[in-house]
Structures are given as C-alpha cells and as structure tokens.
Amino acid sequence: MPAQHPSVVFIGGGPRTAGILERLAANRPALGEGPLQLHIVEPHEPGSGRIWRYGQNPGLMLNSTAADVTMFTDSSVACEGPAIDGPGLAAWAAGVLDGSITDVPALPPHLQEQLRSLTGGAFPTRQLQSKYLEWFFRRAVRALGGDVRVTVHRETAVGIEPVSAEGQDASGDGGYSVRLAGGATLHADVVVTALGHTDAEPDARSAAWSAFAATHGGFHAAPSYTTDVDYSPIAPGQDVIVSGMGLAFVDLLVLLTEGRGGRFEEAPDGGLRYLPSGAEPRLWAGSRRGVPFHSKISVALRGEPAAAPRFFTAGAVGALLAEHAELDFRSHLWPLIAKDAGYGYYREVFTGSPERVALGWDEFAGRFAAVDWYSSARRELVAAAVPDVELHLDLERLDKPFGGQLFAGHDDVQAAVTAYIEHDLELRTGPDHPETLALFMSLLKVYMELGRIVPPERLNARSQEEVHGWWHGFFSFVDSGPPPRRLRELLAVHRAGLLNFLGPGLAVASDDATGDFVATSAQSPVAVRARAFIEARLPGPAVARSANPLLRSLHGTGLGAEQHLLTSDGAHSTGRLLITPDHEIVGRGGERGSRLFGIGPGTSGWGAGAFARPNTNAAPFRENDALARKILDAVSGTSRPRTAAAGKA
C-alpha cells in the first residue's frame, strides 16, 4: 500500500471552510510545513456551498453592503496567526472590472452589469457573492503551497467511524474513516464538520400541520431555506398565512412577486409602485413582534468614531466570574450590554448633533458611566440632557414595538405596521438620525465580543438558551435586517393589496371541520382563514432529527451528542451538536473527539457567521485562526507515513 501524508477531511466546503483554509496557509510557516492532504466534501461549488450558491433566484440579495463584506483576517482580528490583507467584496468587484484580479471565470452578462454598477454602499446579489466566495476559496487553496494536495469531492458525507490503531492504548487512535454517499471512504487524521445551516425533519407541530394540509388538499411549508421550497402548488390569488417576518420572509416575498413576473417602478412621490403579473398569491404575514426586521442603515456617523465596548469588557465579565459560580444573562450581562448600547447611541447624539442636547458630552458621559442602566438616575439624566423624548433609547420598546397595544380591527393593524415601517426607513435611511448607526455598531461590537469573553460553561442553563435564543434574535432584529429597498418593496406590495399584516402575537391553528389554517393575533380581534400556511424561517438545530446524514450518523453512533441543559424541570436538548470551547465534538458519553471538530451554526458554540465587516475583530475569523492552529498542531503528530485505509479515495 502506498504511504500517505497526514490528512484532514472537511465536511462542508462553504465559506467557513474556505476561511479555515486561508488560516491554515497563514499559520503553516510558523507551526511547521510539510506534505499534507486536504479533502473537501461538498456537493455544491466549494467556497459558496449551499446557502450562497450561484444557482438560486438572481433577485435575492445580501443584507450587507459590498463594503461590509470581507473574507480576510485583517489586522483588527485578535488572533495568534498573522493578519492577511485582501480585497473585500467591493474591492474584489473593482479588481475584476479593471483586470487586476484575473482568477475569475467569465461572468454571465447580468453579473457583469452588476459589477459595473456596484458601489461600496450597494447591496449585491447572492449570485455575485457566490463568485467572490468561490474566488476566495481558490485563492486560499493556492496559498497553501505545492506540498498540500487539496481534493474536492462533490458529494455528501454520510458517516464517520473511528479507526483503531494497532499497538496504541485506549487514549490513542488511528484517525477516522469518512464514508461518502457514492461509496468512497476517506481516511482522516483530523475531521472538521463545517456544515453551515442544515435542514431538519419537521418537529411534531410542523409535521402535524403538513399532515393536516395533505389530508385537506392544502399547502404547508415547514421551516426551511426559503429558496429550496417548491411554492408552485400555491395558486394565483390564493390566500396564504405566513408565520415569521424576518429575512426568510423577505426572500419569500421576492420569490412570490418578482419571481412570478411582477415588477416594481419608481412612483412620483419617491416611493415604489408594484405592478402585479396576476400570478401572485395574497399573503397574510405575522410574527411575535408583528413587524419585519429593521432596515439596514445608509446614514453616516457625524460625531466621534465608534469605540470598543466600555462596559461589556473582559475585565467586567472577569469580575463577575470571580464573584459568581454561574452567570445569569439577564441580571449580570444584559445590563452591561444595554449600557454599552446606550453609551454608543448617546455618544453620537451628543457629539454629532450637539444642538439637540442640553449638556456637553464629557459631563454626560461621566455621569452616565456612574449609574446603572436600570436605575431611575439613568432615566433622570437622559430626560434632563436630551429634551426630545423621541431620542431617548428604549431597548424594551425596540424589542416589542407594539408591547401592550390593542388593535380595534384589521385596518388599525395595517395602519400601525405601515407607519412603523415608514418610520423605520426614515430613521435608518434619512440624513438626520446617525444615532441609529451608532446603536448598530455598539450592538455589533458586543455581539462579536460575547463569544470571546463569556465562557459558555459558566452561564446557567436558562442563560445559555437566552444567548442562542432571545439575544441572537434581538440582535438580528435590530442589526441584521434587509436592505432598505426590500422594505420599500414590501410596502408597495402591501399597497397593491397582495400583502396584509396580521399583527403581533401571531398564533396559527387548524380547523378540521373546514380544512383551514386559522391565524389570530393576541392583540387584535382579526382572524384569517387560508388553505396555505408557510413557516418562513430556517429550521432550528436538531441533530437527532437532522436531514443531514452525517449529523444523523454522529448522533446514532454516539460519536456526537446533542447539547443538553439542566434546568429546574430536568435536562432537555437544545438540538445543537455539543462541542467544547476548542470546537472538539463531544460524544454521548462525554468524551471529547480526538481530532474531531465541529464549527458553525448548529453547534453549541456561539456561532458568528462566516464572513464579516472589515476591521471589526470579527468573531468567525478569530475562531477560524484558533481552529486552524489546532489542526496544524494535531497533524504535526501524524507526519509519519501511514498505510492508506481500506476503501478508495
């Protein structure tokens, strides 16, 4: 049998794996170079993967501007490996246009047109992003050097099995055997699962709804990646209940309007007018809040530049850790996060618009730092210093915009939600409210820091759920919404009579007597009946019922386990793949997988995306660097020649 060099198998070849490859190349000179075999198992195009693949509706957009997307670990990133400068999406597009970037296959005409019109403040399509990610993957592979052999397997991994090593004790191992759907078996000294967002079998409630729809000749779409759902059974003019008003809902609106032949045109008043094709259904949309995610921001800061967190810091969290065996998110961490959000917000109000305040910034900042976020002293300080109550930051109202409000009927709901969206666009795209950007930046910096300075094992069980649940949802609602144009389109579709709002506190039930889904709001007397119901969101993590065969295999063999949290009513699963802070996969018996790693959404790690804004000390880049260094340390002990495992590579 031929001798083999150390081998690493990446299961999933999307942007997260591409980022780790770039970090492997950057760290190899310091941690030891030598022949290495890398296998990338990815059924879609490596670099973009499933979520960012080219083959999706050409109208779907990023919710980040071109200037806010990079894959490069720049000098802002606090990591052990060296920084590597490189073009973000906007600079890459410019380089493709002027010929300075040449390793890009010929682009189709519509993408060439996008390149010519792309500015740093524009929101690119996902198809264009796919080409940037694929270019970055190829660049990362080249940077690894000639002694690293990279093989891409365009198929799916279905199982991982430990390989025993003759003569080693129980703590040793002979690596892993990775089985592919096509029958091949890959030997791996190290395995990295970077599967991104995966589908799951419907939970009991969604499965019951699907069965109900099938019984009564209706339509139900369980949570899934929106563009992968077949909506063709939905007829023109059909009423459709939609649960969820986040990014999946925005994509759904694109697919069921422009995707069915409709188009938008500029109206004389500066708004948009929707011209239906006649093939669209009529949507009834609601959610817990009853409103869509906040628009992305196009205004610029006027005052002092945004700074690093002042209150939610490693020192402050360290002091809490020294005082408490377990931290509680609401009582210990959220007051610091909220105070940092307020500090950044008011810093822009005071330094960018001093005519709108009654105190100087230095005086306000000193007094603000001395009071607790929830104290009456903080509220009194803001009331005295900021005369305009519309400028007072109310995070609770931000989270629940219609909290406690009761609507008299359908028309009241439509008017309230429409006014809310119009006001949101005014705040975030008009020239007079740069404090919205300051709040955005403050929350983003805290979000990126939380995973670095808060050990997840030191949070109580309720707080671990809150971090993955409420905190992530609140951050996404405020900071990770759609491009402004999407909300303008949403209003245009509403004015065209093809989108109605159900209000906050949405509940959906099924009526066996009529075969209808029934939608109601906790704050409105309106009830809507329809034969079609779409759950517009990604499925939550669920290793045990994952639609991904590799995750099912890990769970079935016990090599991987779901995270369980201990609460007052016993242990219950989060559905996430349990990993250590070093990204080692934890088995059913609590054992750490030697050289078996998991990263990204669906794991018990904090999770922080795959690409990021430049110069933000981005969490995914810190994680990529740390994991790349662990991989290099692991393979350095396996550099001896070994016999190839049975099977074909």
Steps between C-alpha positions, in 0.01 A plus 500: 500500500635850423609724785261783586568846636297644788146560386220737599143455381267800499135403483338804348685727259322832543648833611580377850727227368654746253583730792668217691704409189622858479605483865677168445706663226577803718609294803695218332833687475509550879352167609680268266462433132506165330297284265133501583184361342176695527166359390201731455165319493244738351215415261476863384773730368780530758528846647135594468340173611127452520378825656707730281494293182461667163200288402230691682259777403708783350293761685600383849737743671741513790389696802848655515648766275794413278731708720394301807600156371845350523646153540844623606643491851622859520713664766199577722455129577639401841653163415835324522546456128618774263257744342452469126373796303279440202207648314153495643209460265498862380875511428485155339226618264706804406804277443306267273385802299844657459674168437719502811318187622518237230418166661128535433322299229300701249192639668156495336380833359267585789785461752731708283235772509482470878877543522484819298231652720623370836601754763618443854159603632304272267346169603633233261309195387580162648606383156775763494599411855531136394767596247697693762486206743605251232790726399607522866492121532726457195736768636517327839580167335784656297641665811540161667794423276609221273551243775133510599272291284138614503233266363139609466233230517173630355278275708366450850662343805275245666704368793813522713654206680808489724786284373688301761877517496689181574726526798348819639331520837140608554592866486656466156327465166563431138293789372164476332336342202260736319241329281361681198159449342660371179678216679848648543673498837748769601760459771534800729745579774281803572133558413333841499123522461405842364152426374346845525121521517349156455144381460316300762204269499195700612431507871174352629302820450623564145455135408140516622437807288647329193278198560199728546573678170543169318173365640301805397669581171678805637861618502748521785870588489695408812806708597765473229739707292244707309642461152499119528123472554268424206222761514348404166191337661397847626251638248472861378279698733504232769504617863817391681573537871868573569656459844821699536604843370878470500743447214332177387176694459677765293637229270154343478353832392756525219426148378122548501496848339790576263565127485151463350539773243403813690716811498560821689518852362588831659194704597484882466501540880835319527350173611458180305198371313450128451361385166358148549526227240180336619684185611557614859320362805369725778714482812394547863817545706553513873754415768573541869575870452270546201753706302792421266863524604641852509641641179873506448644849547627734228567810714856591609625595846551871566662486842793321658586161348353192660725358770554158656250392768555694821282308746462154350870419521718205589587670828137556596402144411808368681390680816158341470657158449710546812189585702248249361530128429251543214403810309145599419454675167216728611634610836875496434572546129204678345535814720858537374397437138212746525723762658756464221222532243377815671850643534572459128158633405520814715861562407384556143206717610723722714807524275319489165200721577594719799213738423257225604631460857524710816836375635849454364608147415778479758265591784228267378742212440647527849160502666369225272795273589421537869140377488344161435303447179178414682529777759270800529816713506578393143149586384511837679839581347377426147179698555695805613771479235293400195183714475355312202340185639510344151878485543480303825627146443240248617635149439188334639278690255749425224460129573119517532383791284131428563538376856166521678326672209154373403364547147132553428504316170666420170536860379668606825757223465577596139540867588720431802739259326523722191579806712759300693682393182489851352641644824772235506606594146504867598721431802743271320528651153424868556786743573394609850539191717861378503442376856335195345836406348674559834257257664557252219877516548479471879285188484721349230816547705338341805365213291849428368651522849254283690633169373856605581461625857209293637579129551176321405550241771485776763149608398203345673276285280231765454761750389656266247156470343455877511831566327413267211134603507391846613836677473579364154144579390509854637839568341378365166178705523692825556828445316445228240195615308442538126620771261278812513369431152349172617286685754397752235401205281312345789295819538435510125371143501280589797357801317430273201275289726722190489640519855305548821635518854363274773655685792711392800454189706416282201342161568408241237257212546328252272126445460415139415141590424592732213855394408622856563802636680388779732726791596428729794686774686518534876452876461233515229152349456571414135505132395606386153426164337708353218580161346871586474745563783873576478738499796748756371814426695800271501453180699649503845794273581397139551782247481277203589254572217737672262441455129878488461620137495834585656342664804255211534793257487694689768197490726410140423847364571550714809806665349314828531231608744238768527557769758282454808433768758410428861208708622267481798273265305781269390731468201381594155669520162582818310533296180855631451806284442696514824855631465766618742628862502780366274240366253560133583185294445379339822369144490196353670704385797662841547828406330669758279558400142873482450565705185127515421375859481172680433447866420225733390122519542341194648778450754497605863764765427385860487500506120579822318453461127760423238601841365493841664546875482865605455692632801257371765709231673246259360421195713492246213851600395627460857342155514639403159852592604483313830359188335754510218780506755349205687478306173865571422602394851299181459648400165852578614477184712387289206769597251639148494397301190195283550331233296190609313174385658286252316277652234560736216582868527 
